């Protein structure tokens, strides 16, 4: 029986030979994200001083590794999928790649700029209108008002939200919200697009649009890192798949094999 | 040596990032101002009531004690109070800045000190708006407005650096220690009396003054009063020293902030 280590190394060798270029879009090196749940830790300066005066007792904590020594290389111009059961660390890994969460150990190297759809409507203010939110989102990505002004029409066209452009987005349905968030993120025209479970949100038409956009991005040589439970899409489109289990990388390589292992009883054990 | 260069890079990167995110800062400051003044002149007057009210009360009670005429003391106090208010309101608002924006930086990678810089900027606009009633009071009191007030942008810079540095430290502290707010309120009360807002330097014994100048706000208040009240150009030597000291405080604040900011996500 092949051990997971064998699986990873043999498939990796195969995949690196297949990659489009020598450089990788994303390099994840030995990343660990360790959360500490303290049983008894001072949360105020007063308590800290008191406990120091009383003589140092090591605060007891339980360590929870959201990610543990994860390493992988994501090729440029590919669709890369992260799969695993809930709580295995997929979203955490995506956050580490996005630069939002700094790993406890290890590092991530990127070869281009990133747009992320980790949670829909990142940086959106519900009280503001769609147009105001487009400007806000642009400013969070260091774009000036002048730069964004030319893009607004295009974003509204793509999201088909012209009639609601001046409505505060708190009145939007979740589908409208998703369309706006997606249009804004894609408009940034990033080298690397991070997507967290968006294929499950929104109606069929929206999902078709997403898939079309992904195809266009791939043709332009962009990289898409996808967290999804949609196995059909992965089988159809993904170049490489990483399977995580409880923060550890269990398999890296072919989509079919990854899905097999994911569904096997070994994985859920 | 390597880490010193690294720190210097972080320091210069700070100014570059502030420039890069200028659009966000403009939008954020506009939002704050609209909220505060609620798009009406009455909102503006309402906000000005506080310093003007304080001025009247303090002057009524203390001008005799200080042996100064009512009109003179009123302006003397108001100038110092406005500088102090800038510092203390920025510092207090910074305490909440990280938590309030936690949703934002947990989704988009953004240097977290931008939120404190936003507060520093919007309070600066409040400061500018408060100078208008100051000028009105001066004219009513028959106290000519000295030409040295145009030096305000220059004299403001060390106050800006000190405020930013201390606000950065306080914002970090509040993420890890919940009682920072309580302690800050106490510390600010103390600093208020340790700064020459109610009194001038001459009224105190010399040995006490040598300790008080360690208060980073001490000289800022004095320099502001020099240009607004006395109408004297600050001495270049002492102002340069002050500027250097304020840069040091900004540097300390950035150092502490950059060391801690990666841990925020683990605590929120």
Boltz contact constraints between the chains, C-beta under 6 A:
constraints:
  - contact:
      token1: [A, 43]
      token2: [B, 178]
      max_distance: 6.0
  - contact:
      token1: [A, 44]
      token2: [B, 177]
      max_distance: 6.0
  - contact:
      token1: [A, 44]
      token2: [B, 178]
      max_distance: 6.0
  - contact:
      token1: [A, 44]
      token2: [B, 179]
      max_distance: 6.0
  - contact:
      token1: [A, 45]
      token2: [B, 177]
      max_distance: 6.0
  - contact:
      token1: [A, 45]
      token2: [B, 179]
      max_distance: 6.0
  - contact:
      token1: [A, 46]
      token2: [B, 179]
      max_distance: 6.0
  - contact:
      token1: [A, 98]
      token2: [B, 109]
      max_distance: 6.0
  - contact:
      token1: [A, 99]
      token2: [B, 109]
      max_distance: 6.0
  - contact:
      token1: [A, 100]
      token2: [B, 106]
      max_distance: 6.0
  - contact:
      token1: [A, 100]
      token2: [B, 109]
      max_distance: 6.0
  - contact:
      token1: [A, 101]
      token2: [B, 265]
      max_distance: 6.0
  - contact:
      token1: [A, 102]
      token2: [B, 262]
      max_distance: 6.0
  - contact:
      token1: [A, 118]
      token2: [B, 107]
      max_distance: 6.0
  - contact:
      token1: [A, 119]
      token2: [B, 107]
      max_distance: 6.0
  - contact:
      token1: [A, 122]
      token2: [B, 107]
      max_distance: 6.0
  - contact:
      token1: [A, 122]
      token2: [B, 108]
      max_distance: 6.0
  - contact:
      token1: [A, 123]
      token2: [B, 104]
      max_distance: 6.0
  - contact:
      token1: [A, 123]
      token2: [B, 108]
      max_distance: 6.0
  - contact:
      token1: [A, 139]
      token2: [B, 23]
      max_distance: 6.0
  - contact:
      token1: [A, 139]
      token2: [B, 24]
      max_distance: 6.0
  - contact:
      token1: [A, 139]
      token2: [B, 27]
      max_distance: 6.0
  - contact:
      token1: [A, 140]
      token2: [B, 24]
      max_distance: 6.0
  - contact:
      token1: [A, 140]
      token2: [B, 108]
      max_distance: 6.0
  - contact:
      token1: [A, 142]
      token2: [B, 20]
      max_distance: 6.0
  - contact:
      token1: [A, 144]
      token2: [B, 23]
      max_distance: 6.0
  - contact:
      token1: [A, 145]
      token2: [B, 23]
      max_distance: 6.0
